[in-house]
Amino acid sequence: MKVNNGSRIIRPTFSNKMVRGSLYLLIGFLAFQIVSCAHTNEPRPSNAVLRERPIIVGSCIFIDDMLYRYNKATQGEIITGGNKSNIDSLLPPVLPHSRPSLLEPEERLFRASVGKILQHLVPATIAFNTPKQMNIKEQSDIQLLLGLDVSVDSLISIIDEDGEIESSRIKVSPITEARLTGANFSIEAVTPEQQIISSREVTEWKWVITPKKEGKNSLHLTLTAIITVNGEEKQRAIRTFEKTIFVNVTPGQKIADFVNNNGQWLWAVFVAPLLPLVWNRLKNKKNVQSN
């Protein structure tokens, strides 16, 4: 549809030949009925003509109205009938929640660009270590290795940190991010989280973790592909690994931690009352020595 001088121009959406052919077929059928009725020699009831005349006349009026509406629509004029355009009856119905079958050009271009980029992700092999258990005062190193043309056994042999080793096959982009997170751990990244992947050398990530809470605590290792879509940098998560580490605390560490956290009231309850007694004893001992 187009807008011209504040009026809406309606263009028919059906075929000209189809509409004109249908109307001509109907006209020919009615003409045949009229001619056959006029030349038949069979006796007919006296009221037959009165019954058929309204049908023929009504059909002619309908054909004339259809031709009028069609001609007006093809000329771009609006046929009004009350507050609603009567041309709507000639158009195919539109579902209330129907969506266009074709995407917008921008969306098609965006999807095609993303699909092409994801197809160019290359397969790679990764291996990383995770300690099964740690002491709450202990630090541990997490090492992640990634290689394009390296076997799993070769990567595992390169890892020099303690703990259980896990390997997997994933797809990576030229720039890949590896991030280690855990709510109950203090995590320090030793290497950059985003790195350029080499086709010949092994890429390494490393973190130092320190537990902050006793019990079973979870670590999450997430690898993300960094891609560029329409000139903008985007991220796509490749895979996330979840590992559980059991953190233990020794009895001596529990006592030391209790004293450190409750030193003020321990001083007030146990140490402060003993100070006068210690002072008096020292004073009496000094007097005895002077005598």
GIMO-V773315 format. One record per residue. N is the residue number from 1. D_CENTER is the distance of its C-alpha to the mean C-alpha in Angstrom with 1 decimal. Layout:
# GIMO-V773315
N,D_CENTER ; N,D_CENTER
This chain:
# GIMO-V773315
1,35.0 ; 2,36.7 ; 3,38.3 ; 4,41.9 ; 5,44.1 ; 6,42.0 ; 7,42.3 ; 8,39.7 ; 9,40.7 ; 10,39.8 ; 11,39.6 ; 12,40.1 ; 13,37.3 ; 14,39.8 ; 15,42.2 ; 16,45.7 ; 17,47.5 ; 18,45.9 ; 19,46.9 ; 20,50.4 ; 21,51.0 ; 22,50.2 ; 23,52.5 ; 24,55.3 ; 25,55.1 ; 26,55.5 ; 27,58.4 ; 28,60.1 ; 29,59.8 ; 30,61.4 ; 31,64.1 ; 32,64.9 ; 33,65.3 ; 34,67.6 ; 35,69.8 ; 36,70.0 ; 37,71.1 ; 38,73.8 ; 39,75.4 ; 40,75.3 ; 41,78.8 ; 42,77.7 ; 43,78.9 ; 44,76.2 ; 45,76.3 ; 46,77.4 ; 47,74.2 ; 48,71.8 ; 49,71.7 ; 50,70.9 ; 51,68.0 ; 52,66.6 ; 53,67.1 ; 54,64.3 ; 55,61.8 ; 56,62.9 ; 57,63.0 ; 58,59.6 ; 59,58.0 ; 60,59.6 ; 61,58.2 ; 62,54.7 ; 63,54.9 ; 64,56.2 ; 65,53.4 ; 66,50.7 ; 67,52.4 ; 68,52.6 ; 69,48.9 ; 70,47.9 ; 71,50.1 ; 72,48.8 ; 73,45.2 ; 74,45.9 ; 75,47.6 ; 76,44.6 ; 77,46.4 ; 78,45.0 ; 79,46.8 ; 80,46.8 ; 81,47.9 ; 82,47.6 ; 83,44.3 ; 84,42.2 ; 85,42.4 ; 86,44.1 ; 87,42.5 ; 88,39.4 ; 89,41.4 ; 90,41.6 ; 91,37.9 ; 92,35.5 ; 93,33.7 ; 94,30.1 ; 95,27.9 ; 96,26.6 ; 97,22.9 ; 98,23.1 ; 99,20.6 ; 100,21.8 ; 101,21.7 ; 102,21.2 ; 103,18.3 ; 104,19.4 ; 105,20.8 ; 106,18.6 ; 107,15.4 ; 108,17.2 ; 109,18.2 ; 110,14.8 ; 111,13.4 ; 112,16.7 ; 113,16.7 ; 114,13.4 ; 115,14.7 ; 116,18.0 ; 117,17.0 ; 118,15.1 ; 119,18.3 ; 120,20.4 ; 121,19.0 ; 122,22.2 ; 123,22.9 ; 124,24.3 ; 125,26.0 ; 126,25.5 ; 127,27.8 ; 128,27.9 ; 129,30.3 ; 130,29.9 ; 131,33.0 ; 132,33.5 ; 133,35.4 ; 134,36.5 ; 135,39.0 ; 136,37.8 ; 137,39.9 ; 138,38.8 ; 139,36.6 ; 140,34.8 ; 141,33.2 ; 142,29.9 ; 143,30.0 ; 144,27.2 ; 145,28.4 ; 146,26.6 ; 147,28.5 ; 148,27.9 ; 149,31.3 ; 150,32.3 ; 151,32.9 ; 152,31.7 ; 153,35.3 ; 154,35.8 ; 155,32.9 ; 156,34.0 ; 157,37.5 ; 158,36.4 ; 159,34.8 ; 160,37.6 ; 161,36.0 ; 162,36.8 ; 163,34.6 ; 164,32.8 ; 165,31.3 ; 166,28.1 ; 167,27.1 ; 168,24.3 ; 169,23.2 ; 170,20.0 ; 171,18.9 ; 172,19.1 ; 173,19.1 ; 174,22.3 ; 175,21.1 ; 176,19.5 ; 177,18.9 ; 178,20.1 ; 179,19.9 ; 180,21.9 ; 181,21.4 ; 182,23.4 ; 183,24.5 ; 184,28.0 ; 185,28.7 ; 186,29.9 ; 187,28.1 ; 188,29.6 ; 189,28.1 ; 190,31.0 ; 191,29.3 ; 192,26.6 ; 193,23.0 ; 194,22.1 ; 195,24.6 ; 196,25.5 ; 197,25.7 ; 198,29.3 ; 199,30.2 ; 200,33.5 ; 201,33.2 ; 202,31.3 ; 203,28.8 ; 204,29.2 ; 205,27.4 ; 206,29.4 ; 207,29.1 ; 208,31.8 ; 209,31.0 ; 210,33.2 ; 211,32.7 ; 212,33.2 ; 213,33.5 ; 214,35.4 ; 215,34.0 ; 216,30.9 ; 217,28.2 ; 218,24.8 ; 219,23.6 ; 220,20.1 ; 221,20.0 ; 222,16.7 ; 223,16.8 ; 224,14.5 ; 225,15.0 ; 226,16.0 ; 227,15.7 ; 228,17.1 ; 229,15.7 ; 230,18.3 ; 231,20.1 ; 232,17.4 ; 233,16.4 ; 234,12.7 ; 235,11.5 ; 236,9.9 ; 237,10.7 ; 238,13.3 ; 239,14.7 ; 240,15.9 ; 241,19.5 ; 242,21.0 ; 243,24.8 ; 244,27.3 ; 245,30.4 ; 246,33.4 ; 247,35.1 ; 248,38.8 ; 249,41.4 ; 250,45.2 ; 251,47.8 ; 252,49.2 ; 253,45.8 ; 254,45.4 ; 255,48.8 ; 256,48.2 ; 257,44.9 ; 258,46.6 ; 259,49.4 ; 260,47.2 ; 261,45.1 ; 262,48.3 ; 263,51.0 ; 264,52.1 ; 265,53.0 ; 266,54.5 ; 267,56.7 ; 268,57.8 ; 269,58.5 ; 270,60.1 ; 271,61.2 ; 272,62.5 ; 273,65.1 ; 274,66.6 ; 275,67.3 ; 276,70.5 ; 277,71.9 ; 278,71.3 ; 279,72.9 ; 280,76.0 ; 281,76.5 ; 282,76.4 ; 283,78.8 ; 284,81.2 ; 285,81.2 ; 286,82.0 ; 287,85.0 ; 288,86.4 ; 289,86.4 ; 290,88.2 ; 291,91.0
